[in-house]
Amino acid sequence: MKNELQEHDNGSGAIVRKNMDPINYVMNKSRKKADNFVDGVREHVRLGVFKKIFGGREGERLLKASQCYLSTTAGPIAGLLFITTQRVAFCSERSIKLSSPNGELVRIHYKVSIPLRKIKRANQSENVKNPSQKYMEIVTVDNFDFWFMGFLNYKKALSYLQQAISEVKNTLQN
């Protein structure tokens, strides 16, 4: 088994290369494979959750699933935002209580599904007092707006959303 080179900081800011012993090399390589496997499982589970909650449409692909909050008049609701090739969908993490027409209390998940062709624009915003708090506003063609916040990776979610909207608009124009 060969020794591999590993770079590390020696405390002075200089990068020093040293030989990695074979055991560390194997462990490092195994950890990377395990991380990739876990990422694949996580995406598979999210795809399964999406299809179970919203059903899959023909030709629809899940592009990104992100944990975030949906802003409502009753306060923020934690859940998952799904960005697909055909729509943006949100489902709350926990169920909420509502009164049914006959007066009984029922528990349901809060769901939103917006076809991409119905999105007028997606705006990015941030808290003026705390710029690290980023917001994403989705405005529909009938002027409803949905505010999402608290993303683990805001830039990536926004990028996937803008890409999906752009691709649908290009398809509709052709």
Salt bridges, closest charged atoms under 4 A:
GLU4 OE2 - LYS2 NZ 3.25
GLU7 OE2 - ARG17 NE 3.13
ASP35 OD2 - ARG31 NH1 3.34
ASP39 OD1 - ARG42 NH1 2.99
GLU43 OE2 - ARG46 NH1 3.95
GLU60 OE2 - ARG87 NE 2.76
GLU126 OE1 - LYS134 NZ 2.84
